[in-house]
Amino acid sequence: EQEISSSLAVYIQSNRSLSFDEFKSSRTNLPYQSYHIPNFGFNPNGAWLFGTIQNKSSNTEWVMSVAFSQLDQVDLYLLKNNELVYQKSGGRSQSKHYYRTPTFKLPLQSEGNYDVYMFVKSERIPLVVPIHLQAEQAFQGSVLLDYLIWGAFYGALFLVGLYCIAVLVDKKELSALVLFGLVGLVFLWQMVWSGHSQL
């Protein structure tokens, strides 16, 4: 797994939003910023990211993911020899989600150089864009581990909720009702913040 956010050039849009064709044609004349931590701050106009990746292995099935579930829009464009070979959109504005964070399965040929263009936008929260690139098999393993951890977390909340109900019925303790409400709030908050509510 490789974290590639720090190797991408970042253009923060200050005025109007550029389309892909506009950014592609003018990117050499735009001012870029570099970030060691992929937090670009508040910017409702969004940001463009650009970089080049190379597949030096024999594996051709790769996955690029943005490990943050609260981005409204994530558009990925992959070019080889200046030709568009892959395009897909993700983020909260999309209706179909197979993973809790924006995820893109990329067909990367061996020893091929690819230009990566990514547009990210979030209207209410900072632009946090940690981008990971890994082989699909390794990605599926990490997804399974992620499901197990979240399953254990939600399972623990469920057991605490059942305990609160049992105490409330048996002992008529008002504090059990308060605790049950807190557990419910934690459950709803985590469902939204983790991205599970989008699945």
N, C-alpha and C positions, 0 to 999 in steps of 0.2 A: 504493500500500500504506500502511495506517495501523496503527500500534501503539497499541492501545486499552487496554492493561492499566492504565496509570496513571490513566485516566479512570473506572475502575470502582471502586465501593465494595466493600470486602472485609470479610466477617464471618468471623473465625476461631472455629471451634466449639471450646469448651473442655470441654464436658461430653458430652452425647449429640448424635448427628447429627440434624439437622432434615430432615424430608422437604420436597419442593418446596412443597406446600400449606402446611405449617407456616411455612416461611421467608417465603413470599409474604404470608401473612396477618399476620405479626408483624415484617416487615422494617423498618417505620418506627420500631419501638421497640428495635431492636437496636443495640449499639455497633459502629461501623465503624472501620476503619483505612485509611489511604492509604499507598501504596507507590510511590515513584518507580522503584524497581527491583523487578520482579515476582518476588521471592523471599520467601515467607511463612514460611520456617523449617520446623522439624519439627512436624508436628501430625497424628497418625494419625486424628483425627476429621474431618479435611478442612476445607474452607472454602467459603463461598458468595460469589459475586461478582455484583454487580448494577450495571446501567447502562442508559442509553438511547442508541440510535443512530438516525440519520436518513439516508435515502438521498436526496441532493440531485442525483443525476444521473438520466439516462434509462435507465441500465443496471439491469436487475432481477436479474441473476445474479451473486451474490457468494459468497465463500468466507471462512469464519472458521476459523482454524487456531491451535492451541496448539503453539508451536515447541519442544516438549520431549517426548521419547518415553517417559519413565520414569514417567509418572503412571498409577496403577492405574485410576482412574475419572475420567471427565470427562463430565458430563451437562449438556446444553445445552437450555434452554427459551427460546423466542422468543414474545413476546406482542405483539399489536396490539389496541389498544382493550380491554385486559384480557382478550382471548381468546387462547387458546393456538393458534398457527398452525404451530409447528414444535417437534419434540422428537426428540432423538437422543442416544445414548450412545457414548462412545469410551473410549480408554485400554487399558492392558494386559489388563484383565479381559475385554475383548470378544474374541470368537473371529475375527471377520471384519475385516480391515484392508486398505484399498486404498492408504493412504499410511502413511509411517513415523511420522507424528505425528498426534494427534487432529485430524480435519478435518471441517468441516461445510459443506455447500452450502446457502446460504440464499436463499430467494425474497423479495427485498426490493423492494416496490413503490416507484415514484418518489414523492418527497415524503412518504413514510410514516415515522411515528415508531414505533419498536419498543423494547420493554423486553427486556433480555437478562438471563437468570438462568443462572448456570453454577455447578455444584458440582464441585469437584476434590478428589481424595483420593489420598494416597500413604502407605503404611504404613512404608516403610523409608528413604526419602530425603526431603529438603526439598521443599516445595511450590514449584516453579518454574513460573510460569504466564505466559510471554510470549505475548500474544494478538494476532494480526494479522488485519486485515480488508482484503480486496482483491477486485477484479473477477475473475471466474472465468478470463477469458482471460489476465490477468496472472499469476494463480496457476499456470495450466498452464505458462506460460513459465518461471516460477521452479522448478517441479517438474522440468521438462526439464533446466534448468541444474544442479539438485541431483543428478539422476541422472548427468549427464555427469561432474561432479566426483567423486562417489563411485565411479563406474565406473573413472575414471582411478586413483583411490587403490587400489581393490581389484586393478586390473590390475597396478599397480606391485608390490603385495605378492605377486601370483601369479608375476611374473617373478623377483622376489628368491627366492621359494621354489624355482622351477625351477633357478636358479643354484646354490642351496645343494645341491640334489640332484645336480646335475652335478659340483660340486666334491667332494661326498662319494663319488660313484662313481669319479671319475677319480683323485683325490688321496688318498682315504681320510682326509680331514681331519676330526677330531672337532669342531673349531670350526664347521664347516659344519652339522653336526647341531644344535649349540646354537643357531646363528643361525636354522635352519629352525624350531626349536621356538619361538623368540621371535617369528618372523613369524606362526606359527600362533596364538600367544597374542594378538598384536595384532589379527589377523583376527577371532578369536572375540570379543574385547572390543569391537571396533568394531561388529560385527554386533549385539551385544546393546544397547550403549549408544546407537547411532544409531537403533535401532528397526527395522532391516532384518530381524531374526530374527522379527518379528511378521507380516511380509508373507506 
